[in-house]
Every structure is written in C-alpha cells, then in structure tokens.
Amino acid sequence: MSCIAFTPYYGATVSAASSAGAANVTTLARARALLLANVGTQLVFIRVKPNGSATDASATDMPLPAGSQTVILKSSDPGSLTGETVVSIFGTGAGSTIYVTPGEAPGL
C-alpha cells in the first residue's frame, strides 16, 4: 500500500486486461499522478509514455506485482502534461486487470 496522499479524478479510471504482450490505455493529460492497481494473479510491467510513442512496455520496465497498487508521478516536468499520456502494460499471460486512475499527489 502506498503512503503517498492521492486525490483521484473521479470517473476517469481506465483499465486493461493483461495478456501476453503489451496493451495500451490513454489517460488524462493534466493529471500529475497515476494510481496503478493490479487486481489479478499475474505480474505486469508498466511504462508511462507520451501519446504517439512507439515504445511499448517490456519485461525491463517497472514491475507491478499481482494484487498490488502504487502511485507514480507522470513527470516532474509540467510542460510534459499538455498531451495525452499512454500507460503501456506488458504481461506474460492473462490473469490480471490493471486499473489506471489519474489524479494529484499533493506535495510531490
């Protein structure tokens, strides 16, 4: 469980089911932080990228274990928040759904 204060943008959560390979979901542009929740049985890997980037997540990106959640900053550069953001999710097989909730993390 994350100890970072997080204020979600209600009604803005998107999700993707894990499978072998990468799946991408687009989230709100102006949110500074993302709550990532893996509600399943499979380890997945996460990469946050600008819309239009061809580089999908792979097994060398940030791991998100099964049954866990974490809060991350999209970027420390305010200028990077102007375009849509894509969360790329790489799974080694089916068995997890990843929920991505945009929001704010005060103090970060």
C-alpha positions in Angstrom: 0.0 0.0 0.0 1.3 3.4 -0.9 1.8 6.0 1.8 1.5 9.0 -0.7 -1.6 11.1 -0.3 -3.5 10.8 -3.6 -6.6 12.7 -4.8 -8.3 10.8 -7.7 -10.1 12.3 -10.6 -13.4 10.5 -10.1 -14.9 9.0 -13.2 -11.6 8.9 -15.1 -10.3 5.4 -14.3 -9.4 3.3 -17.3 -8.4 -0.4 -17.4 -6.7 -3.0 -19.4 -6.6 -6.8 -19.1 -3.1 -8.4 -19.1 -2.2 -10.8 -21.8 1.0 -12.0 -23.4 2.5 -8.8 -24.9 1.7 -5.1 -24.4 -1.7 -3.3 -24.1 -2.0 0.4 -24.0 -4.5 2.7 -22.3 -4.8 6.5 -22.6 -5.4 8.7 -19.6 -6.0 12.4 -18.8 -3.4 14.8 -19.9 -3.3 17.2 -17.0 -3.1 14.7 -14.1 0.2 14.8 -12.4 0.0 11.4 -10.8 -1.4 7.9 -11.5 -2.7 5.3 -9.2 -1.9 1.9 -10.7 -3.7 -1.2 -9.3 -3.1 -4.8 -10.5 -6.2 -6.7 -9.4 -5.2 -10.2 -10.6 -2.8 -13.1 -10.4 -0.1 -12.1 -12.9 3.0 -9.8 -12.6 2.8 -7.0 -15.2 5.3 -4.3 -16.2 4.4 -0.6 -16.7 5.8 2.2 -18.9 4.3 5.7 -19.0 4.8 7.4 -22.3 3.5 10.3 -24.4 0.8 9.6 -26.9 2.4 8.7 -30.2 5.4 7.0 -28.7 6.1 3.7 -30.4 7.9 2.2 -27.4 5.6 -0.2 -25.6 6.3 -1.7 -22.1 8.5 -4.7 -21.8 9.8 -7.0 -19.1 12.6 -4.4 -18.4 10.1 -1.7 -17.2 8.6 -1.0 -13.8 7.1 -4.2 -12.3 3.7 -4.2 -10.7 3.1 -7.4 -8.7 -0.2 -9.2 -8.7 -2.6 -7.8 -6.0 -0.6 -4.6 -5.6 -1.1 -0.9 -6.2 1.2 2.1 -6.3 1.1 5.9 -7.0 3.6 7.3 -9.5 4.2 10.8 -11.0 3.7 11.0 -14.7 6.6 13.5 -15.0 8.3 16.2 -12.9 8.2 18.5 -16.0 4.9 20.5 -16.1 5.3 21.0 -19.8 5.1 17.3 -20.4 1.5 17.3 -19.0 0.0 19.0 -22.1 -0.6 16.0 -24.3 -2.4 12.7 -23.7 -0.5 10.1 -21.7 -0.4 6.4 -22.5 0.2 3.7 -19.9 1.7 0.7 -21.6 1.2 -2.6 -19.7 3.2 -5.7 -20.5 2.0 -9.1 -19.3 3.5 -12.5 -19.6 0.0 -14.0 -19.7 -3.7 -13.5 -19.0 -4.9 -13.2 -15.4 -4.8 -9.5 -14.3 -6.7 -6.4 -14.9 -4.8 -3.1 -14.4 -6.7 0.0 -13.3 -5.2 3.4 -14.0 -6.7 6.3 -12.1 -5.3 9.8 -12.8 -5.2 12.3 -10.1 -3.0 14.6 -8.0 -0.4 13.7 -5.3 0.0 16.9 -3.1 3.5 17.6 -2.1 5.1 15.8 -4.9 
